[in-house]
Amino acid sequence: MVVASLAAWSLARQHNSLAATLVRALADGSAVVTLGLAAVPMLDIDRYRGELIRRVTAALTIAAAIWLLAELLRLGVAAAQAAAVPVSRLGLHTAVDFALHTTAGRSGLFSAAAAGLVGLAVATAPRSVSMNVAVAGFAAAGVAARPLTGHFAESALGGVAVSVHTLAAALWCGVLAALMLTVEHRGQWARVLPRFSQLSLICVAALLVGGVLGAAVTISSPSQLYATGYGRLLSAKVALTVVLVVVAYRNRTMWLPAARSHRATAVVSRSRSLVELAIMAVALTLAAALAVTG
């Protein structure tokens, strides 16, 4: 994420803040992992679903706490930028005013509240299937709230498109991260990986459609894809998405059959997950840079 943030800053030059990109990437990454951990038990069969719900509890609590802290930090950085002061000199009154009276601030508050609700529900409520669905809903709402500001604030089509794009990407990346964190043996990989493959197909189709519509709203001419900082970041993200889809297709045709037939060990499955997740982390960082680039 740090290397990708530096690359994004160099592509956008004076129109991108390195600190804002790093904080946004941390918030986005923790939100994605939180959503994935909340959703991953739905991929297992009924017999083992309760066990997986209990297994993800500790990781889900930690991810939600990191997400909440990152969202509050992101609010502080955004408020300092709006007030044109360093974060160290940001006053409480200015921060509260930004959070309550700006669209970006209210969006950040909503996401922070969603993260807090996820953490509270996981820590205090019984870990049932219905509660797990509610937790996933809280996380999805928090993930979808942030893209509706900035470049897409004045476009209903763009807002819907980028929300679909963001949720699809978050579900795809987050569930894979959750699988890597929670699945321990080849038998469980054989059960859940085919269902994840079906889910990822839907997610990839949705994120591609949403991404194309969102780009059409923000890019008025093809020359902007290389002549502006935002366009260069978007071009880099598109190129990386192509690489990611190719890797995912290769995993679907090679890793999935091996895992389904118990021929792939848990170590091999985690290794393949890590490679795909590394590319996803760079893509998420570029998406975060896009969100904070003027």
C-alpha positions in Angstrom: 0.0 0.0 0.0 2.8 2.4 0.8 4.6 1.7 -2.5 1.3 2.0 -4.4 0.5 5.3 -2.6 3.9 6.7 -3.6 3.3 5.6 -7.2 -0.2 7.2 -7.2 1.3 10.5 -5.8 3.9 10.5 -8.6 1.2 9.9 -11.3 -1.1 12.6 -10.0 1.7 15.0 -9.1 0.3 18.2 -7.4 -3.3 17.0 -7.4 -2.9 14.2 -4.9 -2.0 14.2 -1.2 0.2 11.3 -0.1 -1.0 11.4 3.5 -4.7 11.5 2.4 -4.1 8.5 0.1 -2.4 6.4 2.8 -5.1 7.1 5.3 -7.9 6.5 2.8 -6.2 3.2 1.7 -6.0 2.1 5.3 -9.6 2.9 5.9 -10.7 1.2 2.6 -8.5 -1.9 3.3 -9.8 -2.4 6.8 -13.4 -1.9 5.6 -13.0 -4.4 2.8 -11.5 -7.0 5.2 -14.4 -6.4 7.7 -17.0 -6.9 5.0 -15.2 -10.1 3.8 -15.0 -11.5 7.3 -18.7 -10.8 7.9 -19.7 -12.4 4.6 -17.4 -15.4 4.4 -19.5 -17.8 6.7 -22.2 -17.7 4.1 -20.0 -19.6 1.7 -19.8 -22.7 3.9 -22.5 -25.3 4.1 -25.1 -25.2 7.0 -23.3 -27.9 9.0 -20.1 -25.9 9.4 -21.4 -22.3 9.1 -21.8 -21.8 12.8 -18.2 -23.0 13.4 -16.9 -20.5 10.8 -18.9 -17.7 12.3 -17.3 -18.3 15.7 -13.8 -18.6 14.1 -14.0 -15.2 12.4 -15.1 -13.4 15.6 -11.7 -12.3 16.8 -10.4 -11.2 13.4 -13.7 -9.4 12.7 -13.5 -7.5 16.0 -10.0 -6.4 15.2 -10.7 -5.4 11.6 -13.8 -3.4 12.7 -11.7 -1.6 15.4 -9.0 -0.7 12.8 -11.6 0.5 10.4 -13.2 2.7 13.0 -9.9 4.3 14.0 -8.9 4.7 10.3 -12.2 6.4 9.5 -11.7 8.9 12.4 -8.2 9.6 11.3 -9.4 10.1 7.7 -11.9 12.6 8.9 -9.2 14.5 10.8 -6.9 14.6 7.7 -9.8 15.7 5.4 -10.9 18.4 7.9 -7.3 19.7 8.1 -7.0 19.8 4.4 -10.3 21.7 4.1 -9.2 24.2 6.7 -5.7 24.5 5.1 -3.9 23.7 8.4 -1.6 20.8 9.5 -3.4 17.9 11.3 -1.4 18.7 14.4 -3.0 22.2 14.5 -6.6 21.0 13.8 -9.0 22.2 16.5 -11.8 20.2 17.8 -14.4 22.8 16.8 -13.1 22.8 13.2 -13.1 19.0 13.0 -16.7 18.7 14.4 -17.9 21.5 12.0 -16.4 19.6 9.1 -17.9 16.3 10.2 -21.4 17.7 10.7 -21.7 20.4 8.0 -20.0 18.9 4.9 -21.0 16.0 2.7 -17.6 14.4 3.0 -17.7 14.8 6.7 -21.2 13.2 7.1 -20.2 10.4 4.8 -17.1 9.7 6.9 -19.2 9.8 10.1 -21.7 7.3 8.6 -18.8 4.9 7.7 -17.3 5.3 11.2 -20.7 4.6 12.8 -21.0 1.5 10.6 -17.6 0.3 11.8 -18.6 1.0 15.4 -21.9 -1.0 14.9 -20.1 -3.9 13.4 -17.6 -4.0 16.3 -20.3 -3.6 18.9 -22.6 -6.3 17.4 -19.7 -8.8 17.1 -18.6 -8.1 20.7 -21.9 -8.2 22.4 -24.6 -10.0 20.3 -25.0 -13.8 20.1 -23.0 -15.1 17.1 -26.0 -16.5 15.1 -26.5 -16.6 11.3 -29.1 -13.9 11.3 -26.9 -11.6 13.4 -24.0 -12.3 11.0 -26.2 -11.2 8.1 -27.0 -8.0 9.9 -23.3 -7.4 10.6 -22.5 -7.9 6.9 -25.3 -5.4 6.1 -23.7 -2.8 8.5 -20.3 -3.3 6.8 -21.8 -3.0 3.3 -23.6 0.2 4.2 -20.4 1.7 5.5 -18.4 0.7 2.4 -21.0 2.1 0.1 -21.3 5.5 1.9 -18.0 7.0 1.0 -18.0 6.9 -2.8 -21.1 9.1 -3.0 -19.0 12.2 -2.4 -16.4 14.0 -4.4 -16.4 13.4 -8.1 -19.8 11.6 -8.0 -21.7 13.9 -5.6 -23.7 15.7 -8.3 -24.4 12.7 -10.6 -27.1 10.1 -9.6 -25.9 7.7 -12.3 -22.3 8.1 -11.3 -23.2 7.7 -7.6 -25.1 4.4 -8.2 -22.4 3.1 -10.6 -19.5 3.8 -8.3 -21.4 2.3 -5.3 -22.0 -0.9 -7.2 -18.4 -0.9 -8.4 -17.1 -0.4 -4.8 -19.3 -3.0 -3.2 -18.5 -5.6 -5.8 -14.8 -5.0 -5.5 -15.0 -5.0 -1.7 -16.9 -8.2 -1.6 -14.5 -9.9 -4.0 -11.3 -8.8 -2.3 -12.7 -9.0 1.2 -14.0 -12.5 1.0 -10.8 -13.8 -0.5 -8.9 -12.1 2.4 -11.3 -13.7 4.8 -10.8 -17.1 3.3 -7.0 -16.8 3.6 -7.4 -15.8 7.3 -9.9 -18.4 8.3 -9.7 -21.5 6.1 -7.3 -24.0 7.6 -7.5 -27.3 5.7 -7.9 -28.6 2.2 -11.4 -30.0 2.9 -12.7 -26.6 3.8 -11.1 -25.1 0.8 -12.9 -27.8 -1.3 -16.2 -26.7 0.2 -15.9 -22.9 0.1 -13.7 -22.2 -3.0 -16.3 -23.2 -5.6 -18.9 -20.9 -4.0 -16.4 -18.1 -3.8 -15.6 -18.6 -7.5 -19.3 -18.2 -8.3 -19.5 -15.1 -6.2 -16.4 -13.6 -7.7 -17.9 -14.0 -11.2 -20.9 -11.9 -10.2 -18.6 -9.3 -8.5 -16.3 -9.0 -11.4 -19.2 -8.4 -13.8 -20.7 -5.8 -11.5 -17.5 -3.9 -10.8 -16.6 -3.8 -14.6 -20.1 -2.4 -15.5 -20.0 0.0 -12.5 -16.5 1.1 -13.3 -17.2 1.8 -17.0 -20.3 3.9 -16.1 -18.4 5.8 -13.4 -15.5 6.5 -15.7 -18.0 7.8 -18.4 -19.3 10.3 -15.9 -15.9 11.6 -14.8 -13.9 11.5 -18.0 -15.2 13.7 -20.8 -12.6 12.9 -23.4 -10.0 10.1 -24.0 -7.1 12.6 -23.7 -7.9 13.0 -20.0 -6.8 9.5 -19.4 -3.1 10.6 -19.8 -3.3 14.4 -19.6 -4.7 14.7 -16.1 -3.6 13.3 -12.8 -7.0 11.7 -12.2 -6.9 10.2 -15.7 -3.5 8.7 -15.2 -4.5 7.1 -12.0 -7.6 5.8 -13.6 -5.6 4.3 -16.5 -3.2 2.6 -14.0 -6.2 1.2 -12.1 -7.8 -0.1 -15.3 -4.5 -1.8 -16.3 -4.2 -3.4 -12.9 -7.8 -4.6 -13.0 -7.0 -6.3 -16.3 -4.0 -8.1 -14.7 -6.2 -9.0 -11.7 -8.9 -10.5 -13.9 -6.3 -12.5 -15.8 -4.9 -13.9 -12.6 -8.4 -14.7 -11.3 -9.2 -16.5 -14.5 -6.0 -18.5 -14.2 -6.9 -19.4 -10.6 -10.4 -20.4 -11.7 -9.2 -22.8 -14.4 -6.2 -24.3 -12.5 -6.6 -23.7 -8.7 -10.3 -24.3 -8.4 -10.4 -27.8 -10.0 -7.4 -28.9 -7.9 -9.0 -27.5 -4.7 -12.4 -29.0 -5.4 -10.9 -32.5 -5.9 -8.7 -32.1 -2.7 -5.5 -32.1 -4.8 -4.4 -28.6 -3.6 -3.0 -28.4 -0.1 -4.0 -25.6 2.3 -0.6 -24.1 1.9 -0.9 -23.9 -1.9 -4.4 -22.4 -1.6 -3.2 -19.7 0.9 -0.2 -18.9 -1.4 -2.5 -18.4 -4.4 -4.7 -16.2 -2.3 -1.8 -14.1 -1.2 -0.6 -13.4 -4.7 -4.1 -12.3 -5.8 -4.5 -10.3 -2.6 -1.3 -8.5 -3.2 -2.5 -7.3 -6.6 -5.9 -6.4 -5.0 -4.1 -4.3 -2.3 -2.4 -2.2 -5.0 -5.7 -1.8 -6.9 -7.5 -0.7 -3.7 -4.7 1.8 -3.0 -5.1 3.3 -6.5 -8.9 3.5 -5.9 -8.2 5.4 -2.7 -5.8 7.7 -4.5 -8.5 8.4 -7.1 -11.0 9.3 -4.3 -8.7 12.0 -2.9 -7.3 13.4 -6.2 -8.7 16.7 -7.3 
